[in-house]
Amino acid sequence: MADKIKIVGFTGSLRKNSYNLAALRAAATLLPEEAELEILDISALPFFNEDVEAEGVPEVVHKFKEKLAAADAVLLATPEYNYSLPPALKNALDWASRGDYNPLANKPTAIMSASIGMFGGARAQYHLRQVCVRLNAQVLNQPEVFIANAGTKFAEDGTLTDERTQNSIKRLLKALIEKVKA
Ligand SMILES: Cc1cc2nc3c(=O)[nH]c(=O)nc-3n(C[C@H](O)[C@H](O)[C@H](O)COP(=O)(O)O)c2cc1C
């Protein structure tokens, strides 16, 4: 059997009951058989500092970059903090962009966002897309997945219960896999 398409996903939310983490977990269950999703935990990445970098890039950063490099595609799920992406996500992307290689360059990448607000993190998503231009990630423009009023779309245990959102995530994953194959 051929190897599965490897997707790695991460979110800028560090909280246990994050809707964005729940959306990534939902994505793992909505993938077609030919692909698999590993969710990366970025909470241990230190805050980026050029002095730390000069002293020696921490092992946790190397491991994170290696996971990105080994993946066929990346799935990002972002909350919106004050109309932008949260610092943990920007920090992870800043680390990825440094050193002798950028594992996100030319990497097929899909973005979704979940927010308790009515815009579903749209403003954060567009800031994130701007950062991804610099990283030269191959970000899908369409379909766009904004999970608005996230509190109404997930059950207490984090299960994604909203069928329309399930279908939007499925469409996004399908487009991402098509980009990997193209
Ligand atoms: C510092 C901070 C700023 C926020 N700013 C926004 C915002 O600008 N727009 C919005 O829709 N939600 C905003 N929120 C609410 C988040 O959408 C909400 O906390 C969401 O659940 C975060 O995603 P998570 O569930 O994945 O942690 C903010 C939350 C925090 C903690």
The ligand as an SDF file (V2000), in Angstrom:
LIG
                    3D

 31 33  0  0  0  0  0  0  0  0999 V2000
   -6.5070   38.3140   23.8150 C   0  0  0  0  0  0  0  0  0  0  0  0
   -7.7770   37.9230   23.0960 C   0  0  0  0  0  0  0  0  0  0  0  0
   -8.2280   38.7200   22.0660 C   0  0  0  0  0  0  0  0  0  0  0  0
   -9.3760   38.3490   21.3540 C   0  0  0  0  0  0  0  0  0  0  0  0
   -9.7570   39.0960   20.2750 N   0  0  0  0  0  0  0  0  0  0  0  0
  -10.7370   38.6370   19.4760 C   0  0  0  0  0  0  0  0  0  0  0  0
  -11.0190   39.2970   18.2420 C   0  0  0  0  0  0  0  0  0  0  0  0
  -10.4120   40.2820   17.8810 O   0  0  0  0  0  0  0  0  0  0  0  0
  -11.9910   38.7760   17.4620 N   0  0  0  0  0  0  0  0  0  0  0  0
  -12.7060   37.6700   17.8250 C   0  0  0  0  0  0  0  0  0  0  0  0
  -13.5630   37.2340   17.0700 O   0  0  0  0  0  0  0  0  0  0  0  0
  -12.4520   37.0180   18.9870 N   0  0  0  0  0  0  0  0  0  0  0  0
  -11.4900   37.4750   19.8050 C   0  0  0  0  0  0  0  0  0  0  0  0
  -11.1900   36.8140   20.9720 N   0  0  0  0  0  0  0  0  0  0  0  0
  -12.0480   35.6960   21.3860 C   0  0  0  0  0  0  0  0  0  0  0  0
  -11.5810   34.4040   20.7520 C   0  0  0  0  0  0  0  0  0  0  0  0
  -12.2320   34.2520   19.5020 O   0  0  0  0  0  0  0  0  0  0  0  0
  -11.9620   33.2280   21.6500 C   0  0  0  0  0  0  0  0  0  0  0  0
  -11.3010   33.3540   22.8750 O   0  0  0  0  0  0  0  0  0  0  0  0
  -11.6620   31.9080   20.9930 C   0  0  0  0  0  0  0  0  0  0  0  0
  -12.2960   30.8960   21.7320 O   0  0  0  0  0  0  0  0  0  0  0  0
  -10.1640   31.6680   20.9260 C   0  0  0  0  0  0  0  0  0  0  0  0
   -9.8720   30.4960   20.2000 O   0  0  0  0  0  0  0  0  0  0  0  0
   -9.6210   29.0790   20.9220 P   0  0  0  0  0  0  0  0  0  0  0  0
  -10.9680   28.6090   21.3900 O   0  0  0  0  0  0  0  0  0  0  0  0
   -9.0670   28.2200   19.8620 O   0  0  0  0  0  0  0  0  0  0  0  0
   -8.6880   29.2890   22.0910 O   0  0  0  0  0  0  0  0  0  0  0  0
  -10.0850   37.1810   21.7160 C   0  0  0  0  0  0  0  0  0  0  0  0
   -9.6190   36.4030   22.7790 C   0  0  0  0  0  0  0  0  0  0  0  0
   -8.4760   36.7520   23.4410 C   0  0  0  0  0  0  0  0  0  0  0  0
   -7.9590   35.8540   24.5500 C   0  0  0  0  0  0  0  0  0  0  0  0
  1  2  1  0
  2  3  1  0
  2 30  2  0
  3  4  2  0
  4  5  1  0
  4 28  1  0
  5  6  2  0
  6  7  1  0
  6 13  1  0
  7  8  2  0
  7  9  1  0
  9 10  1  0
 10 11  2  0
 10 12  1  0
 12 13  2  0
 13 14  1  0
 14 15  1  0
 14 28  1  0
 15 16  1  0
 16 17  1  0
 16 18  1  0
 18 19  1  0
 18 20  1  0
 20 21  1  0
 20 22  1  0
 22 23  1  0
 23 24  1  0
 24 25  2  0
 24 26  1  0
 24 27  1  0
 28 29  2  0
 29 30  1  0
 30 31  1  0
M  END
$$$$
